[in-house]
Amino acid sequence: MEIFEILKTTQSILEGHFELSSGLHSDRYFQCAKLLQYPQYAEIAGQHIAAMFNADEIDIVLGPALGGVIIGYEVARSLGKPSIFTERKDGFMSLRRGFRINEGDRVLIVEDVITTAKSVKENMVIVDGYNAHIAGVGCIIDRSKGRSGIDIKSLTQLDPVVYDPNDCPMCKEGITLEKPGSQARVTRYVI
């Protein structure tokens, strides 16, 4: 099954009228967590990303939390390498939970979706701080349009059209605006 088919099957690519976290409007919304909730599809995506890299040139796979944790693990599993992740603490990405990068390690950074590459760049600084090397950067969806300045290997490159809310043709047509990233269901448990 092709990755675009998997994205559609798992409803990871939604089509309609969406408000993005930036406040801009778009006709497409990407939510790779919907793909990664299915182990069989996460495994396939991980294998495909892993196939773009040479396992002999990688010592460890790093997935920035939250989006890179599952796909990073699947890439590492396919390559037969350890998988670690960074997470944000006090506004900064950091390596915690006893994870280590050794001096000279060749680190593959893996994300689910890359748009601005901000978290990838933050993780590159972390890797550099350990005197380790970046072996590559991989992801499921690359939305950066080459603007990041980073060589990114992705399963697909997608560039949805975005609109300022004041100039959005879908708003002008009266199409209902959705905010899929903000939909949450809270369940409280009393113990």
VMD Tcl script that draws the C-alpha trace (Angstrom):
set ca {
  {0.00 0.00 0.00}
  {1.40 3.42 -0.96}
  {1.95 5.95 1.83}
  {-0.59 8.40 0.37}
  {-3.22 5.62 0.42}
  {-2.37 4.88 4.05}
  {-2.65 8.57 4.94}
  {-6.09 8.72 3.34}
  {-7.25 5.36 4.76}
  {-6.33 6.43 8.29}
  {-7.84 9.89 7.78}
  {-4.43 11.46 8.39}
  {-5.06 13.85 5.51}
  {-8.36 15.61 5.83}
  {-9.87 17.72 3.08}
  {-12.26 20.55 3.83}
  {-11.89 23.96 5.46}
  {-9.52 24.01 8.42}
  {-7.99 26.52 10.80}
  {-4.33 25.63 11.38}
  {-2.48 26.24 14.65}
  {-0.91 29.27 12.92}
  {-4.39 30.80 12.52}
  {-4.21 30.45 8.73}
  {-6.89 28.54 6.83}
  {-6.25 25.56 4.53}
  {-8.12 23.05 2.42}
  {-6.01 20.20 3.92}
  {-5.08 19.15 7.43}
  {-2.35 16.61 8.31}
  {-2.56 14.53 11.47}
  {-0.01 11.70 11.32}
  {-0.99 10.57 14.82}
  {-4.05 9.05 13.11}
  {-1.74 6.89 10.95}
  {0.56 6.03 13.85}
  {-2.31 4.72 15.98}
  {-2.31 1.62 13.74}
  {0.82 -0.49 14.41}
  {0.70 -2.15 10.98}
  {0.78 1.23 9.20}
  {3.37 2.71 11.58}
  {5.57 -0.30 10.83}
  {5.20 0.17 7.06}
  {5.99 3.90 7.29}
  {9.00 3.12 9.50}
  {10.30 0.53 7.07}
  {9.93 2.93 4.13}
  {11.80 5.73 5.93}
  {14.50 3.30 7.10}
  {15.00 2.13 3.50}
  {16.12 5.67 2.56}
  {19.13 5.42 4.89}
  {22.14 3.11 5.27}
  {21.92 1.30 8.64}
  {25.71 0.98 8.72}
  {25.96 4.79 8.89}
  {23.58 5.15 11.87}
  {24.19 4.43 15.55}
  {20.96 5.75 17.09}
  {17.56 7.12 16.01}
  {16.22 10.26 17.72}
  {12.53 11.17 17.54}
  {11.47 14.56 18.94}
  {8.38 14.24 21.15}
  {5.62 14.03 20.52}
  {5.26 13.38 16.81}
  {8.63 11.69 16.31}
  {8.42 9.16 19.15}
  {6.42 6.39 17.46}
  {7.76 6.80 13.93}
  {11.31 7.15 15.30}
  {10.86 3.88 17.17}
  {9.58 2.12 14.04}
  {12.50 3.40 11.94}
  {14.94 2.29 14.65}
  {13.30 -1.13 14.84}
  {13.60 -1.55 11.08}
  {17.26 -0.48 11.15}
  {18.05 -2.60 14.22}
  {19.21 0.48 16.16}
  {18.33 2.00 19.55}
  {15.52 4.57 19.66}
  {15.52 7.60 21.95}
  {13.47 10.78 22.09}
  {13.73 14.34 23.26}
  {10.94 16.23 24.93}
  {10.15 19.82 25.71}
  {10.85 21.00 29.25}
  {10.49 24.66 30.23}
  {10.11 25.54 26.54}
  {13.28 23.77 25.37}
  {13.87 20.35 23.82}
  {16.03 18.17 26.03}
  {17.28 14.63 26.31}
  {15.89 13.12 29.52}
  {14.90 9.78 31.07}
  {18.48 8.55 31.15}
  {18.86 8.60 27.35}
  {22.41 9.23 26.11}
  {24.13 10.17 22.92}
  {27.80 9.23 22.89}
  {30.53 11.38 21.41}
  {30.93 10.44 17.74}
  {27.51 8.73 17.49}
  {25.80 9.06 14.12}
  {22.24 10.16 14.87}
  {19.26 9.89 12.53}
  {16.51 12.38 13.44}
  {12.99 11.22 12.53}
  {9.74 13.22 12.67}
  {6.17 12.63 11.58}
  {5.56 15.99 9.84}
  {8.13 18.70 9.17}
  {6.84 22.17 8.35}
  {9.25 24.76 9.75}
  {11.84 22.19 10.99}
  {12.03 24.06 14.31}
  {12.12 20.92 16.46}
  {14.54 19.22 14.05}
  {16.91 22.19 14.32}
  {16.62 22.17 18.11}
  {17.51 18.48 18.11}
  {20.45 19.08 15.79}
  {21.83 21.48 18.42}
  {21.38 18.79 21.09}
  {23.22 16.22 18.95}
  {26.01 18.73 18.31}
  {26.26 19.35 22.07}
  {27.23 15.71 22.53}
  {29.91 16.03 19.80}
  {27.89 13.55 17.76}
  {27.03 13.68 14.04}
  {23.76 14.05 12.16}
  {23.40 10.95 9.96}
  {20.26 12.34 8.32}
  {16.73 13.63 8.80}
  {13.65 11.65 7.77}
  {9.89 12.10 8.08}
  {6.54 10.89 6.83}
  {5.38 14.26 5.44}
  {7.65 17.15 4.46}
  {5.77 20.45 4.21}
  {8.88 22.63 4.38}
  {9.11 23.27 0.62}
  {12.91 23.27 0.94}
  {12.86 26.42 3.10}
  {14.42 24.73 6.13}
  {17.91 24.51 4.66}
  {18.05 20.89 5.82}
  {18.36 17.84 3.57}
  {15.15 16.00 4.47}
  {14.19 12.57 3.16}
  {10.44 12.06 3.31}
  {7.83 9.57 2.22}
  {5.87 12.38 0.63}
  {6.07 16.12 0.13}
  {2.81 17.97 0.43}
  {2.20 21.66 0.15}
  {-1.36 22.61 1.01}
  {-2.58 26.02 0.02}
  {-3.02 28.32 3.00}
  {-5.03 31.51 3.25}
  {-5.17 34.49 5.53}
  {-8.60 34.26 7.23}
  {-9.55 37.65 5.74}
  {-8.88 36.41 2.19}
  {-10.06 32.82 2.51}
  {-12.26 31.78 -0.44}
  {-13.80 28.96 1.63}
  {-14.92 31.49 4.26}
  {-16.42 33.62 1.50}
  {-18.32 30.56 0.23}
  {-19.65 29.92 3.74}
  {-17.95 26.51 4.10}
  {-17.88 25.41 7.75}
  {-14.51 25.97 9.42}
  {-13.07 23.05 11.42}
  {-10.28 23.03 14.02}
  {-9.23 19.35 14.16}
  {-6.11 19.99 16.24}
  {-8.17 21.52 19.02}
  {-10.83 18.84 19.31}
  {-10.40 17.18 22.64}
  {-12.50 14.92 24.76}
  {-11.70 15.13 28.42}
  {-12.62 12.29 30.72}
  {-12.14 12.75 34.43}
  {-11.69 9.82 36.73}
  {-12.28 9.96 40.45}
  {-10.10 7.61 42.45}
}
mol new
graphics top color blue
foreach p $ca { graphics top sphere $p radius 0.5 }
foreach p [lrange $ca 0 end-1] q [lrange $ca 1 end] { graphics top cylinder $p $q radius 0.2 }
display resetview
